């Protein structure tokens, strides 16, 4: 029988823990205008989302706990980063609202279902929410770093790309919410057991 330490402290889960613990440090760096190190740290944090899945498959260390812990780490990073964008007036308030609302709704479902209602569930995201999460990860690079690292001549094209991204991301977040909320209701009622 495996010990609790060997069950939880696997290499994939250590990458997930890195994503959680390094997020506040990233925000401290960006708040203090240490942009080069902040960007490097942010890219490393994003890479941990790939690395935990890669090593889980490679080392056969997939676990139900890891499958639950990974999206918690994702939502922690997204919520804190988008609150930072909000506090710095860095982008569309509508985008910030829908991204935070979607991620907070999904995050809060965990203690409600597991703690309060005692409804176990699985997390098996499909491609569409994975793309939405990837865009939520990558988008902050534009408002946080492009003015620092790119010339002003790139701004018109950048603003066009950013505007398109905001529209696409808002639509995707709303679609995900419209599928998540009915599924949450079904799981809460005991009529389903998987978020997709």
HELIX and SHEET records of a PDB file:
HELIX    1   1 UNK A    4  UNK A    8  1                                   5    
HELIX    2   2 UNK A   11  UNK A   31  1                                  21    
HELIX    3   3 UNK A   35  UNK A   58  1                                  24    
HELIX    4   4 UNK A   64  UNK A   87  1                                  24    
HELIX    5   5 UNK A   93  UNK A  110  1                                  18    
HELIX    6   6 UNK A  111  UNK A  116  3                                   6    
HELIX    7   7 UNK A  127  UNK A  149  1                                  23    
HELIX    8   8 UNK A  152  UNK A  154  5                                   3    
HELIX    9   9 UNK A  155  UNK A  188  1                                  34    
SHEET    1   A 2 UNK A 122  UNK A 123  0                                        
SHEET    2   A 2 UNK A 194  UNK A 195  1                                        
END                                                                             
